Amino acid sequence: MNKSIFCIAAFSAFSFYSSNSNAQSGVTIYGVIDVGYINIKTNGATSLQNENTNTIVFGNSAQQTSRLGFKGTEDLGGSVFAFFTLETDMQPANGFLSHWQDRQSFLGLSVTSLGQFAIGTQNTPIFNQLAASDVGHTNNTPGSAVYPIYSKGGTRGNGTFDDNAGVGGVSIALTTRTHSTLSFKTAEVSGFTLAGITIFRSDTLSAQTKTQPILIQDSTSGWGVSGQYIQEKFYLGVAYQALKSQNLGYGCEQPGACPSTAVNPAPKVWARAEGGVNTQDNQFYVGATYDFGYFKTYLQYINRKATSILNSSYTLSRSAQQIGLRGFFTTNIESWANLGNGHYASYGVNNPASKLSAWQIGANYYLSKRTNLYAIYGADKVGSTSINSATGSGLVSSFASGVRVQF
């Protein structure tokens, strides 16, 4: 009898604890599967300036990068929460489903009345603001002046067809994600929200012999800040970020001081999350939207200047502005259009800037809240330098049609 009462009490206590735990914490599996027909044409915009390409493929991620993610929260009591996100890109139409690329991976704490902070690989302030105010919803098809991103297709330069989304969402216009990042975001006050990041990572290898007394050191650092204001149908977002990559070699007290080392590497912008090469990369973005009900208007501007820390005259610069409209014709048919222009100067000393232009039209047919058919056509044009590479020139255009499912 006593044992039975004890067992019942223990089971009741366990059930109570489990129900409370489930109520206070949870993990969500989410993702996107985007597949369809993709036709990308380039005219002199590849690694060979006079080369034209025409890539046709049943591919993936033309509208939105296919991905798989896990996110969760736990209520710690007193309006304090722990939260995390783990996310990788997916390539359902390619030979490998995923390389388990780290799109976002972070862990943080939040206080409802104050805000939150997190540590890990995270989206930058500029990308967060662009995603909130981009007429094309950061799709991966040519045609955006402020977010140029597309596959180079099957060319002699890369030999194979690349995933249309690009691993990690690499764009010449901005840095989308950074590693070793501490972020913060305040609670909303009267429509205003502030957010920011700080980045620091230093990898040092001590010399093994007395003949090599100087360290090898690679370091990345930087910071970024953004602010947004929301007032009913109006949205305004502003962001700035300054990212530095420094690379030292054997025997070098300063970057590039020893031509005999491994070396005097060519400067590179901070494209992927891990950083660039010997550059100071400064970026700025502002975007605004207004919802008129039947349609929504978009205004966007972006600027980037990357300077070699070995030679301050060796720079890359790019700026662009874009306008757009997006709205529903019916309850399940949505369309958008945008037009932008700007200028781009590839890496070098006093390289002349080339004019660039881009336009895109697209439409969605929603079969349900989470599933839609889409069609997108867009084009990027640049004068003497490629919109997405440091070599080549010409026109890139693409038509994509497919289906996207969000879960």
C-alpha positions, 0 to 999 in steps of 0.5 A: 500500500505504501509502495503504491502511494509512493509510486503514484506520488512520484509519477504525479511529481514527474508528470507535473515537472515534465508538463512545466518543462514542456510549457517553459521550453521548446525546440522548433525544426524549420526550413525552406525547400526551393527547387525549379527551372533556372536559366542564367546567361552571361555576356562577358561577365565571367572570369574570361571577359569575352566569354558568353555562357548559357546555363540551363538547369533544374536547380534550387534556391532561386527565390529563397535559399533552401535551408534546414534549421533548429531553434529553441527557447527556454523560460528561465523565469523572471522574464528571462529566456535562453534561445539558440539557432542552428542553421545550414543551407541545403541543395536538394537538386545538387549531387550533395544535399548539404555541405553543412555550411554554417549559415547561423549558429548562436546562443543567447539570453534575453530579458523581455523589458530590456533586450537580448544578446547572443554569441556565434555566427550571425547575420550582420546589422546591414543584412538584417535591415536589408532583409526587412526592407528589400523589395525582392525579399533577398532572392537569389536571382539577378536583378537587384542593385542593392543585393547582387547574388547569383551563380556564375553557372557552368563556365571555364572559370569554375568548371561546374554549375554552382548552387544558385544561392551561393554558399552562405549568401555571398554578395559583392554589395555587403557582408551577410554574416560574420563569425566570432560575433557578439550581438545585442538588440534592445527592446522596442521603445516607441517604435525604435529598436537599436542593434549591434555587433562586435567581432574579434578573433585572433589566431597566432602561431608561435615561431618554432625556431630562433631563425623565425622569431616573429609570429604568424597571425591572422585576425578579424575584428569589427563592429556594426550598429543599426537602428529601425523605426516602425510607425504603423505602415512606415518602416525605416532602417539604417545600418553601418558596419566596419570590418577589418581583416589582417594577415601576417606571415613569418618574419613580418611585423606588419602585413606584407612587410616580407615579400619572401613569406607566404605572403603578400596576399592579394586583398579580399573583401569580407565576403564569407563569415570567416573574414577577408584578407588584409582589408578595412571593409566599411559598409552602409545601408538605409532602407524605407518602406510604406504600405499603402494597402494594395501595394508597398513601396520600397526605397534602398541605398547601399554603399561599400568601400574596402581599402587594403591595409597594405596600401591605402590607395588600393581600394574597391568601391560600390554604391547603388540605389533602388526603388520598387513596388510589391503587392497582391493582385488577388488574395493569392497572386503577388508580384513585384518590380524594382529598378536600380543603378549605381557605380562600381570600381574593382580592386586597384589603384585609382581604377575608374568606376563603371556604371551599373544598372539592374532590374527585376520583375517577379510573381508568386502564386500561393497554393497555401500559406507556406507553399507558392509557385514563382516566376522571376526574371532579372538582369544586371548590367555593368560597363567595364567591370563585372557586377559580381567579380573583379574581372570581366564585364557585361550583362547577366540575366536569368529566368527562374520558375519553381516552387517553394515550401516553407516548414 
